[in-house]
């Protein structure tokens, strides 16, 4: 049997979306909340108390998502505070626990003249047990396909306009401040019709920490943005291809101080993905991109990351691994997802 993530669907207004989501993903949400408490070394009650401090920010900047979070709590038979904990994740302890390698290949680089964009999602291995693919059909808003986990309303995916986003954690940079986590923003990105709308949103939406966004839309446009608590920075603008890992590329923050706070393997992973794309540029097909994401150069801390017995990293411990590999085809409105390492399980295709 093909190993793949569960698939859930929801439709309607924000409260209905959340309620249906919560009912179907109840076990994953409850398991994830327990995992957060253990991994962050904070009790469930303390997590709830911290999460409720952010509620006024949800009310101000994304009230529909607050209504959806209320529905999620109802569906999963939890409190609103629990639901908000899922939307805030490590920000409740101001920690980063991911790695990831992202890419975007513009139409000039592919055999079909269309775009590929995606990533490996490198995280604690427990997240595989809390993950699923979620298809949303919100009333009056674009349809969405996401890979997400544990009740998070916003994560990696694509919408009916082809707007796609993927993400990397970043080492160092501007200080943490009290604002919203990146996860509500990730969902709002999937409500946009083009990259122009995404950039405007990023300029207006306050985030508490730093992260990188790899973006594309249905027109064939690609863009990479390093979004910090001080605002967005665009390190590269080109129509060939883009690659990012876990260190800064923009001149404002690409410095030794931040590099020392980044995963050491971030630098060779970036170079390796650039090489793979450049060597095949102009005739890249889906099977090639799948091969790039399964690459083991530098194993076990390769693009396809595996757990190891080495030292702790500043952002991801040695147990961290690729818990999903993701490829979007914006023009075709398709998302391809693996459960765990792409060297071990096949990509499964979902369409809008």
Secondary structure, 3 states (H helix, E strand, C coil): CCCCCEEEEEEECHHHHHHHHHHHCHHHHHHHHHHHHHHHCCCHHHHHHHHHCCHHHHHHHCHHHHHHHHHHHHHHCCCHHHHHHHHHHHHHCCCCCCCCEEEEECHHHECCCCCEEEEEEEECHHHHHHEEEEEEEECCCCCEEEEEECCCCCCEEEECCCCEEEEEECCCCCCCCCCECHHHHHHHHCCCCCHHHHHHHHHHCCECCCEEEEEECCCCCEEEEEEECCEEEEEECCCCEEEECCCCCCCCCCCHHHHCCCCCHHHHHHHHHHHHHHHHCCCECHHHHHHHHCCCCCCCECCCECCCCCCCCCCCCCCCEEEEEEEEEHHHCEEEECCCCCCCCCCEEEEC
